[in-house]
Amino acid sequence: MRTDDLLSLQRGPDEWIHPDELLFQVVHQSSELWLKLARSHLARAVEHIGADQPGTAELVLRRAALCLHLITDQLRTLRHLNPAQFALIRTVLGNGSGFESPGWRELREATTELDIAFSRLLASQGITPVDLYQGQPSDPLYRCAEALVELDERIALWRTEHYSIATRIIGHGVLGTRDMPVDTLARLIAHRRFPTLWEARTELTGASPRGRYGRQASR
């Protein structure tokens, strides 16, 4: 398991500017491990979707979503960071940014591959996302689509928690690492990795009697 190597990757007490450096480092390093595992699951899901095995793809997609659930939960431990003390810790964090996280970079690449693979699978069967959501929830293809949506939700929930914690600790209207405005994080929350699956919901709602009424009333 190479635990000695793993445990040697954190700065020791003689290097700390404040003891909470360990909390910050452990949360981020462990997140990278979970993201590495999630990326592995997503690569397998791409293969299964490409082989027209949506049921098997769903299983590994659920695992990947659980990895994201776990890294979101552990973010909450950062709420214990004192703002004044973290301002001191920031002086030794360097210029690295969460946008440079290898785990998140690879996750973005994987979700793009998934979106393409799933769109091709639907097209090969002559099905649109709207057609899919008018079908049966027990259909493996439907369940696979919902697993993709859950993954997207987990990404948005992580981003929401990340933004909430960042502003709780360092405030609004300030610059994070690499001089990135912290409020940039808020704009990412609404970004979708599988947009057509979300657009299908909007289209179905818009086509309903209540949806038409809602559009007329807003004019």
Backbone hydrogen bonds, N-H to C=O, Kabsch-Sander energy under -0.5 kcal/mol:
donor,donor_aa,acceptor,acceptor_aa,energy
6,L,2,R,-2.2
7,L,3,T,-3.0
8,S,4,D,-0.8
8,S,5,D,-0.6
9,L,6,L,-1.3
10,Q,7,L,-0.5
15,E,12,G,-2.3
16,W,12,G,-0.8
16,W,13,P,-0.6
21,E,18,H,-2.1
22,L,19,P,-1.6
24,F,20,D,-2.1
25,Q,21,E,-2.6
26,V,22,L,-2.8
27,V,23,L,-2.1
28,H,24,F,-1.7
29,Q,25,Q,-2.8
30,S,26,V,-2.5
31,S,27,V,-1.6
32,E,28,H,-1.6
33,L,29,Q,-1.3
34,W,30,S,-2.1
35,L,31,S,-2.5
36,K,32,E,-1.9
37,L,33,L,-2.0
38,A,34,W,-2.6
39,R,35,L,-2.5
40,S,36,K,-1.7
41,H,37,L,-2.1
42,L,38,A,-2.5
43,A,39,R,-2.0
44,R,40,S,-1.7
45,A,41,H,-2.2
46,V,42,L,-2.2
47,E,43,A,-1.6
48,H,44,R,-2.3
49,I,45,A,-2.6
50,G,46,V,-2.4
51,A,47,E,-1.3
52,D,49,I,-1.8
53,Q,48,H,-2.7
57,A,53,Q,-2.2
58,E,54,P,-2.3
59,L,55,G,-1.2
60,V,56,T,-1.4
61,L,57,A,-2.2
62,R,58,E,-2.3
63,R,59,L,-1.3
64,A,60,V,-2.1
65,A,61,L,-2.3
66,L,62,R,-1.8
67,C,63,R,-1.9
68,L,64,A,-1.7
69,H,65,A,-2.0
70,L,66,L,-2.3
71,I,67,C,-1.9
72,T,68,L,-1.6
73,D,69,H,-2.1
74,Q,70,L,-2.1
75,L,71,I,-1.0
76,R,72,T,-0.7
76,R,73,D,-1.1
77,T,74,Q,-1.5
78,L,75,L,-2.1
79,R,76,R,-1.6
80,H,77,T,-1.5
81,L,78,L,-1.9
86,F,82,N,-3.0
87,A,83,P,-1.8
88,L,84,A,-0.9
89,I,85,Q,-2.0
90,R,86,F,-2.7
91,T,88,L,-1.1
92,V,89,I,-2.0
93,L,90,R,-1.2
96,G,93,L,-0.7
100,E,97,S,-2.0
101,S,98,G,-1.6
105,R,101,S,-2.4
106,E,102,P,-2.4
107,L,103,G,-1.9
108,R,104,W,-2.4
109,E,105,R,-1.9
110,A,106,E,-2.4
111,T,107,L,-2.5
112,T,108,R,-1.8
113,E,109,E,-2.1
114,L,110,A,-2.3
115,D,111,T,-2.5
116,I,112,T,-2.1
117,A,113,E,-2.6
118,F,114,L,-3.0
119,S,115,D,-2.1
120,R,116,I,-2.2
121,L,117,A,-1.9
122,L,118,F,-2.4
123,A,119,S,-2.4
124,S,120,R,-2.4
125,Q,121,L,-0.9
125,Q,122,L,-0.8
126,G,123,A,-1.4
127,I,122,L,-2.7
132,L,128,T,-2.5
133,Y,129,P,-2.1
134,Q,130,V,-0.7
134,Q,131,D,-1.0
135,G,132,L,-1.6
139,D,136,Q,-1.9
143,R,139,D,-2.6
144,C,140,P,-2.1
145,A,141,L,-2.1
146,E,142,Y,-2.2
147,A,143,R,-1.7
148,L,144,C,-1.9
149,V,145,A,-2.1
150,E,146,E,-2.4
151,L,147,A,-2.0
152,D,148,L,-2.2
153,E,149,V,-2.6
154,R,150,E,-2.5
155,I,151,L,-1.9
156,A,152,D,-2.2
157,L,153,E,-2.8
158,W,154,R,-2.2
159,R,155,I,-2.4
160,T,156,A,-2.4
161,E,157,L,-2.5
162,H,158,W,-2.8
163,Y,159,R,-2.6
164,S,160,T,-2.5
165,I,161,E,-2.6
166,A,162,H,-2.6
167,T,163,Y,-2.5
168,R,164,S,-1.8
169,I,165,I,-2.0
170,I,166,A,-3.1
171,G,166,A,-0.6
171,G,167,T,-1.0
176,G,180,M,-3.8
179,D,176,G,-1.1
180,M,177,T,-1.3
182,V,174,V,-2.6
184,T,181,P,-2.0
185,L,182,V,-1.5
186,A,183,D,-0.6
187,R,183,D,-0.8
187,R,184,T,-0.5
188,L,184,T,-0.8
188,L,185,L,-0.7
189,I,185,L,-0.6
189,I,186,A,-0.8
191,H,188,L,-1.4
197,L,194,F,-1.1
198,W,194,F,-1.0
199,E,195,P,-2.8
200,A,196,T,-1.7
201,R,197,L,-0.7
202,T,198,W,-1.6
203,E,199,E,-2.7
204,L,200,A,-2.4
205,T,201,R,-2.4
206,G,202,T,-2.7
207,A,203,E,-1.7
208,S,204,L,-0.5
208,S,205,T,-1.0
212,R,208,S,-2.3
213,Y,209,P,-2.0
214,G,210,R,-2.4
215,R,211,G,-1.7
216,Q,212,R,-2.1
217,A,213,Y,-2.5
218,S,214,G,-1.1
219,R,216,Q,-1.1
